[in-house]
């Protein structure tokens, strides 16, 4: 039987799924950073990463998924790769060449991770997506095939940025430059420190390494405190949501759908938080200019979009029955946690 491969390569994790032509998931694998701009670089979200390190992660997760499915690469009729770092045409060419050489599908397709996430969440693969995880991916596709993704046009502004703004607010509050905030106590507990100065030292002293440059774990902290009504936390979360909405509107305009009703897909680990302040601010901003936007919480993890793209590349029609099998056989949620 022919099978397809879908890979979602992100900054925090890379996930691969093997599916049968009917949408049944047969194997899965998970690894580390698959972004050619960031893999192997512990100092920044957008740093001088190693493409070879990213491809090693892809190799590992694909091997695990193939092993789980009990098949070989020769059994792959198509492979689709939804990749952070597939930003410029030369990036897509580089990745496509490397993945073709590995024999990961008789047909291969490489897209930016925003477009894979859009395919996972939109009923027909059109509309706008905001995928908010450690980083951010915003993209859009119109019915006529026009597509756009934010890539380096957009600041990181995902969980990493929420964490950075949280630290800044706590530091400024400690210095009396901003109001007192419940974020202070939560940040101290998060890092196991007794003082704000202790946190600052922990994150900036020589030898701190990546600990101080990837504060994405604080995204949950600031969203928790915003939900409890802390003014400083609310300002951070609502401000970030409004900015995300601005870029969603840019995406809609770039592909010519801003004046029409369109799906607005929200996905990624940050949006899994039970509080809706971030999403509410994003949607409110979009609807000011595009009242026809229809918010959708993605039914599937972003990697499912890569699977659907692979199935379509293999000539398979995606229908409700296939989507139901895909949902019923999806791996446990723990595979996708960050």
N, C-alpha and C positions, 0 to 999 in steps of 0.2 A: 504494500500500500504506500502511496506517496504521502509525504508529510511536509509540513512547513515549519519554519523557524521564525520566531519573533524575538527581537532583542531590544531592550530599553536601556541605554547607557546614560547614567546620570553622574552627578558629582559625589553623591553619598554611596550609591550602589548601582550595580548593573545586574539586570535580571534577564534571563532567557527562558522562553517557553517553546516546547515542541507540541504541535497540534496535528491531529488527523484532518483530512479534508472536510470532515463533518463538524469541525470545531471542538472536538474533544481534546482536552489537554492531557498529554501523555508523559511529559517530563518537564522538569524545571531546574534552574540553577541560579545561584546568586553569588555575586562577587563585589569587588570594590569599585572605585572610580573608573568610569569608562569614557571620560571627557579628554580628548586629545590635548586640550589646553590646560588641563589641571592634573591629570593622573601623574603620580610620582612626585608631585609638588605639594609639600605640607605647609606652604607659607601663604597661599592666597587662593580665593575661588577662581580668579582668572589670572593664573600665573604662567610661568614658562614650563608648562607640563611636558610630559613625554608621550608622544603618540605610541611608541612601542609599549610603554607601560599600560596604556589604555587598551591596546590590542591584546596584551596578555590577559587582562581581565575578561575581555570578550572570549578569548580562547577557553579560559577556565569555566565560565558559566555555560558556554555552549557544550563543552565536553560533559559537564554534569547533567545538562538537560538531555543530551543524546543518550547518556548512560541510563538515565531514568526512564527514557522511552524505549530503550533496548534497540536502538537503530544506529546506523552509520551515516556519515555525511552524504554518501551516495543515495540515500533514501530521501533527501531533501529536494523537493521540487521547486521550492522558492524560499528565500530568506529576506526578511525586511528588518531594517536596523534604524531605530528611532534614537538618535544620538545627540546628547549635549556635546557641543564642539563641532557639529556639522553645520558650521556657520556660514562659510564662504564657499563659492563653487569649487575652489581647489581642495577644501576640506572634504567635501562630498566625493570628489574624484579620488582623493587619496584613500578614503575609507572604502569606497566601492571597489577600487583596484585590490586593496589588501584583503577584503572579504571574499572577492571572487577567487583570488589565488588560493584561499583556504577551502574552496569548494563548498561554501555554505549556501547551496541552492543553485539549481540550474538557471534560475532567474534571481537576481538580487536587486534590492532597492534600499537606498540610504536617504533618510530625511532628517531634518532637524527634530529634536525631541518634542518641540511644541506641536508639530504636525502629527506625530504619532499619538500624542495625548489627545489632540482634537479628534482623531479617528476613533479613539477609545470611547469618547464621551458623547460625540454628536451622532444622531441617528443615521445621517447620510454622509458624514465626514466633512460637512461644510459648517461655517460659522466662525466663532472666535473662541479661543481657549486661553485661560490663564492657569498655568500649572505652577503651583507654589510649593516648592520643597526647600531644600537647602539653598538652592538658587531659584531663579525664576525663568520660565519660558512662556512667552506670549506669542500667539500665532493666529493666522486666519486663512481660510480657504473659501473661495466663492464657487458657486455652481458651475461657472465656466472654466474652472481649473486654476484661476489666479490664486497665488498663495504668497504669504509673507510671514516672516518670523522676526522677532525683535532682536535676538542675538545681541551683538555689542552696542546696538542702539539703546539698550535698556540697562540701567544700573542693576547690580545683583538683586537687591530688593526682595529676597525671599526670607526664609527662616534666618539665614546669616545676617541679613540687614536688620531684621527685627531684633535680633540679639545685640547687634552693634549699637542700635539706638537705645536699647534698654540699658546697656552699660554706660553709655554717654549720659543718660538721664540720672542714673544713680551717682555717677561721679560728680555731676554738676549739682545735684541735690546735696551731696556731702559738703561741697564747697559753698553752699548757700546761694548758688546761682539759679536754682530752680526749687520749686516747693518740695516739701517732704513727700515721700511716696512709699507705699507698701512694697514697691519693687525692691527697696533696699534690703529688707529682711529676707525676701525670697532669693535675691542674688547671693547674699551671704550664705544661706542654707545650701544653695545650689553648688557653690564652690567650697563649702566647708570651712569658711573663714569667719573670724570674729569681728572684722572691721572692713570698711570699704577700702582702706589703704592696703589691707591684706589681699583683697581681691586684685587691686591694681598691680601690686607687686607680683602676685602669682602669675598674672597674665602678661606682664611686660619685662620681668627680670630676665637676664641672660639665661638661656637654657629653657625658656618657656616654650619655644618651638611653636607648633601649630595650635597649642591650647588657646593662646590669646588671639589667634586670627580666625578662628572658626567658632564663634559663639552661637551657632544656630540652635543649640539646646535651650537657649533662653527664650525662644519663640513661644513655647508653651507657657513659660512663666509670665511673660507680658500679656498673653491672651487670657490666662487665668485671672490676672489682676484687673485687666480691663473689664472682664465679665463681672467682677466684684465691685466695679465702680470707681476704682482709683483713677483720679483725673489725669495724672501723668501717663499712666498705661493706656487709658482711653485715647489720649491725644496721639500716642505713638501708633496704636493699632488703626485708628480711623485715618490718620494721615497716610499710613502705608497703603490702606485700602483705596483711598482716593487716588493715589499715584498709580496703583495697579489699574484702576479704572481708566485713567488717562491713556495708558499704553494699550489697553483693550480697544479703546476708541480709535487710536492710531491704526491698529491692525485692521479694524473693520473698514476704515476709510481707504487704506492701502489696497484692499481688494474690491472696493466698490459696493459694500453691503451695508454701510452705516445707515442708509435711508430706508432700509427694508427690515422686516422682522428677521432675526437671526438667532440661532442658539448661542448662548454665552456659557461655555463649559468651564466649570471650576473643578480643579483636581489637584492632587498632590498632598503630601503629608501635612502641611500646615492647615489646609482646609479640612482635614479630618478632626481638628479640634472641635469639641462640642459647642463652643461659643461661636456666634455668627457675626460678631462685630466687624471683622475684617471683610468678610464676604458682603455684608450689608453695605459697608461704605463703598466697596468696589461697584456693586450693582447700582447703588444710588447715583454714583458719578456717571456710569455708562448711560443710565436711563434719562439723565438730564438732556443728553444730546441724541440718544438713540432709544426713544421710548418703546420701540418694538423689540428690544433685546429680550430673549427668553432665557433666564438663568437655568442651568442644568447642573446638578451634582453628578459627576460621572459615575455611571454604574460599574465601570471596570477600572482596574489599575491601568496606568499608561502603557505598560507592556502589552496589554491586550490590543491596543491600537496597532502595534507592530504585527501582531498575529493576524489581525484583520487585513492589514495591507498586504501581508504575504499571501493570504488566501485569495485576495482579489488578484494579485499578480499571477497566481496559479490558475486563474479563470474560474474560481469558485464564487457563486452568488451568495452574498451574506443575507440571510433571512432570519426571521424570528426564531425558528427552530435551531438554527446554528448558534445564535446568540444565547439561547437558553442552555445549550450543551456547553458552551464556553463558560457561562456563569456557574453551571453546576459542577464543572470539573476543575475550576480554578484552584490553585494552591491555597493553603491556609494563609490568613492575613499576616501571620508572623513573617512570612517570606518578604513582605513589602515594608515592614516597619523600619523606621529610621530613628 
